[in-house]
């Protein structure tokens, strides 16, 4: 293993420069204007994988953006690891809040600043580089490996589940390795064993057939913006309980063992508020902040629109108003059932003075990894070897919808080895990835591959 570590250390700068090339590609999946950039990012990964002299490297087209697939299978009698990641990124808006351009990687204060640096280009690239270290040093790669790198994660992976079903035999694996989560804190290695699911909805209210003068019609015609506010206010009560009938019927409660694990996490609530620049926290009664944000369901308004948004005043009674709402789910909630419950609830809340149209965007099931799975033990040893301390085990509030699909379609457990931080600002301006964790992640990946098969035996 010493040759591998030496190679990683000697080529660290080269690895960074390669990553910067990938980060410069604005592969924004939500925008059709960036379709060519998506293809460019996929081609970049294909070229890097082809350089490793693997058994197979392909760019496979889907009905959406392509999937980059690769495999190297030297050991018929050893475990196979499928590395999953995504090369698409969130839009960089609002641009004015970036200290440096989002698609021009910049190193500042020991961090790599760029859109996609942590989510997920920087993290997934570490596994390509650890494999490269084995190949370039002539060291036998200890297990079998496959890559599935997609370009639609940020829009809900609409074509990946069909891809998994179509190529199920090709994708057969013992586990899925994912680096798209965060460590609990800096220098605190963490393995995520649970993710929340997601339902993303939108609804629009329509009142009069045009915008009206608020002086002439105000008080006589119901204002869709006012109605929208009243409806949103009824989605949760003062104790943080979601008021959709049936919403909690299948929620799996937190076990005493999990609550004890939460208590072991080095969480400072005052520092948490300070980092967010807020005076107080709010959430469901009876649960701690960490439990609320990772092991309990939530409902949040993600966007609102109505009326005049320009400078100055315009006395308008808007004809339309709308909102985007996301709900994070926990085991054993079903996103399809929750979407139906939400639809019925907001339709019932809407008065006869407006019409309502409800749209379901995307969603995904929550996911939990069996805590006794041997892959987790290998991951724990790898973290401890590189970081010098035992990793913590945690649940995370975010969603990776495809994780549940891997379990359902491929019958494979997922190992969530994250290396970014909560302060990495994913999905926000000034997204970043600690330089030292980019390099430590490559070493941790290599160690994981080295020790995995002994846990299987």
Helices and strands as residue ranges (DSSP letters): H 2-10, H 12-23, G 32-34, H 35-50, E 56-60, E 67-72, E 80-86, G 95-97, E 106-108, E 111-113, H 121-136, E 144-150, G 153-155, H 160-166, E 175-178, E 182-183, E 190-195, E 197-206, E 212-213, H 214-217, H 224-233, H 256-264, H 269-276, H 289-294, E 298-306, E 316-317, E 320-329, H 335-349, E 355-364, E 367-368, H 374-387, E 392-396, H 402-410, E 413-417, E 420-421, G 422-424, E 432-434, H 435-456
